[in-house]
Amino acid sequence: MNFASMVLRLSRAALLPAGLLLACAATQARAQTPVPEDARTLEFGKDIFKTKARCQFCHKWDGTGDQGYGGNALSLRKTELTREQLTEVVKCGRLATEMPYHDKFAYTDKRCFGVTREQAGAEAPPDANQFLQASEINAVVAYVFARIVGKGAPNYDECVDFWGKDTQQCEPFRK
Ligand code: HEC
């Protein structure tokens, strides 16, 4: 074997694993970085959670839930609802609780729990602060699942992602 072919072999041997690693890293990066469309949906969903529907008023910014204004708003971090069930809660609210409904037509026909407003009577949940379009409901549900459901204790980075850096809000989360 001459020197040149040895070098060639050696470098191939070295390149192969490096190439594999690169390929793996690329696949991982692809799996972790949301495609731009998703990132936009999440930003849109966050804005609804924060401002338009004000979910945070009752559930807190981090979804850990709260007792007080709006009754006992459950923890969305610990919820065991499926995506479908959670979507229903957002659309229909919850009967006999302070969880508001966000689908304007929720109780005009029987799309929610098979009852009209009249039939729900005193059990009808309150109207939302602002009603949401189907696309807005999808976005806020996507946001809740991506950033809140199943996450452990909230941390500083999550807080800054929600409130930005120009507030004292996140100081308690600084380690
Ligand atoms: C006015 C206060 C208030 C607002 C605003 C509010 N919620 Fe709620 N939410 C509640 C209360 C109270 C409950 C608990 C109902 C119960 O006792 O079952 C609840 C329950 C829920 C549940 C059920 C959790 C479970 O595990 O059963 C989900 C999901 C939920 N809210 C999501 C949202 C989202 C998303 C928004 C914004 C689009 C929102 N909520 C806005 C008060 C509120």
Residues whose N, C-alpha, C, O or C-beta is under 5 A from the ligand:
A	BS01	HEC	A53 R54 C55 C58 Y69 G70 G71 N72 A73 L74 S75 T79 E80 L86 V89 V90 R94 T97 E98 M99 P100
